[in-house]
Amino acid sequence: MPEIDSITAVPGITAGHWTHREAATGCTVILCPEGAVASADARGGAPATRETDLLRTGNLVQQVHAVLLSGGSAYGLDAATGVMRWLERKGHGYPVTNAVVPIVPAACLYDFSIGRTDIRPGADAGYAACEAASATLEQGSVGAGTGASVAKALGIEHALKGGIGSALERTASGIAVGALVAVNSWGEVIDPDTGRTVAGPRGERPGAFASTIEALRAQPPLSPFSRENSTIGVVATDAVLTKEQAYRFAVIAQTGLARTIRPVHTPVDGDIIFSLATCRNDSPTDVLQLGALAARAVERAVLAAVSNATPLAGLPSVREWVSS
């Protein structure tokens, strides 16, 4: 049987979605209940996050037990409470006197552009995503990618559906490196191997893309820009990493976004990559090797997110647009 091309092939990692297609929103949980060394690298100018301060080097907590990616803008951070509730009931968390406190960093994207603003992921949604977690992970317009959109240089009326995608890479020694990315970018999506535009603003004729760069040349500063974005994701490995190394792992992984999204890390995107190391494989490696593979996995996950997306709430997918 071929290996699953997903972050869930990393030992110690499972993932699950909660999806509300009518409201065009959802959330995705990446579970590591036995704990994983963690860090994060946030580069976008409009983040919506939770528990990211404790991921900094020098702080007490070294491991987390899950990461939540959610729609619903900052409201979606509530879903992390449900993830904590699920982990607590399973006995997983940071040990304190007579209890455990599950550590669940989270990040949200803005998906109100095409969906309902009165329905967003909450604690029950986070709990349900945990219940659905497994080694099999659906990709496209599900979970945190349900209401995602991309290529907004000409406004949401010319955008295309985004989604959530995953990919796996391995070292020759067998160390697993996976990525999971919810793509909801202001910028267009590029195939880094060919330079071809995979998902750009919809052009004047069916199947055609307008140029984001040319649209930027004509734009007055910031005022027409959509602020309804953010690409958020997780990279994970079974290698043994310290917290400091996990941070550099996340930093290098961010280059995968820079190679596939143009432009990225803008003032109107809340881009962030979390990193997890389950430390189950003690084969020799280094952060250079792992980071390079993580960046490649991020590239492939971004492409998978848009290629597997499906039309929703009047917004066409890439497949629908190019075949029209």
Secondary structure, DSSP 8 states (H G I E B T S, - for coil): -----SGGGSTT-EEEEEEETTTTEEEEEEEEEEEEEEEEEE--SS--EES-GGGSTTSS--EEEEEEEESSGGGGGGHHHHHHHHHHHTT-SEEETTEEE----EEE---TTTS-SS----HHHHHHHHHT-BS----BSSGGGTT-EE--TT-GGG-EE-EEEEEEEE-TT--EEEEEEEE--SSEEE-TTT--EEE--B-SSTT-B--HHHHHHH--SSTT-------EEEEEEEE---HHHHHHHHHHHTHHHHHHEES-S-TT---EEEEEEEEEE-----HHHHHHHHHHHHHHHHHHHHHS---BTTB--HHHHHT-
